[in-house]
Amino acid sequence: MLGVIASLLIIIFSFSFTLIFTALVCNGVLYIVLLKFTNRPDMLTVGRVFPRAISNKKTNLLRYADEP
């Protein structure tokens, strides 16, 4: 148990305080942005999902496909 705590302390104190603080701020901002997106999913909609009209017309441009 003491080895685990010591290794965690070494990892924590090997980074500078500004790096740890910056990571915490970035995680907080990311959390807030993701909360906004979950509350309003229409913010992520870029374009249309479905076409205006759906057709059963053949889309094959090869000439031999139409011949019997």
One Martini backbone bead per residue (centre of mass of N, CA, C, O) as a GRO file, in nm:
protein
   68
    1MET     BB    1   0.058   0.063  -0.020
    2LEU     BB    2   0.304   0.251  -0.001
    3GLY     BB    3   0.391   0.216  -0.298
    4VAL     BB    4   0.141   0.342  -0.428
    5ILE     BB    5   0.156   0.619  -0.293
    6ALA     BB    6   0.443   0.688  -0.385
    7SER     BB    7   0.389   0.671  -0.693
    8LEU     BB    8   0.169   0.888  -0.698
    9LEU     BB    9   0.347   1.119  -0.586
   10ILE     BB   10   0.554   1.113  -0.812
   11ILE     BB   11   0.357   1.177  -1.042
   12ILE     BB   12   0.243   1.442  -0.932
   13PHE     BB   13   0.537   1.590  -0.873
   14SER     BB   14   0.654   1.578  -1.176
   15PHE     BB   15   0.461   1.794  -1.220
   16SER     BB   16   0.343   2.087  -1.269
   17PHE     BB   17   0.106   2.299  -1.154
   18THR     BB   18   0.015   2.421  -1.429
   19LEU     BB   19  -0.048   2.152  -1.568
   20ILE     BB   20  -0.266   2.055  -1.371
   21PHE     BB   21  -0.447   2.308  -1.392
   22THR     BB   22  -0.493   2.292  -1.700
   23ALA     BB   23  -0.625   2.012  -1.701
   24LEU     BB   24  -0.864   2.089  -1.519
   25VAL     BB   25  -0.979   2.313  -1.699
   26CYS     BB   26  -1.018   2.146  -1.957
   27ASN     BB   27  -1.211   1.939  -1.829
   28GLY     BB   28  -1.427   2.144  -1.744
   29VAL     BB   29  -1.490   2.254  -2.026
   30LEU     BB   30  -1.564   1.985  -2.156
   31TYR     BB   31  -1.798   1.921  -1.964
   32ILE     BB   32  -1.973   2.170  -2.035
   33VAL     BB   33  -1.996   2.120  -2.340
   34LEU     BB   34  -2.127   1.836  -2.318
   35LEU     BB   35  -2.376   1.933  -2.164
   36LYS     BB   36  -2.484   2.118  -2.387
   37PHE     BB   37  -2.514   1.891  -2.604
   38THR     BB   38  -2.721   1.716  -2.438
   39ASN     BB   39  -2.941   1.945  -2.416
   40ARG     BB   40  -2.854   2.034  -2.736
   41PRO     BB   41  -2.843   1.842  -3.022
   42ASP     BB   42  -2.886   2.066  -3.256
   43MET     BB   43  -2.588   2.184  -3.257
   44LEU     BB   44  -2.467   1.930  -3.442
   45THR     BB   45  -2.629   1.997  -3.686
   46VAL     BB   46  -2.530   2.044  -4.020
   47GLY     BB   47  -2.735   1.877  -4.193
   48ARG     BB   48  -2.898   1.674  -4.370
   49VAL     BB   49  -3.021   1.348  -4.330
   50PHE     BB   50  -3.244   1.360  -4.544
   51PRO     BB   51  -3.391   1.353  -4.824
   52ARG     BB   52  -3.642   1.501  -4.998
   53ALA     BB   53  -3.643   1.247  -5.195
   54ILE     BB   54  -3.772   0.925  -5.274
   55SER     BB   55  -3.646   0.678  -5.505
   56ASN     BB   56  -3.681   0.394  -5.751
   57LYS     BB   57  -3.476   0.473  -5.938
   58LYS     BB   58  -3.240   0.399  -6.145
   59THR     BB   59  -2.868   0.451  -6.108
   60ASN     BB   60  -2.769   0.322  -6.363
   61LEU     BB   61  -2.536   0.422  -6.633
   62LEU     BB   62  -2.558   0.166  -6.785
   63ARG     BB   63  -2.682   0.046  -7.084
   64TYR     BB   64  -2.706  -0.278  -7.039
   65ALA     BB   65  -2.915  -0.273  -6.795
   66ASP     BB   66  -3.181  -0.203  -6.981
   67GLU     BB   67  -3.146  -0.451  -7.131
   68PRO     BB   68  -3.277  -0.785  -7.192
   0.00000   0.00000   0.00000
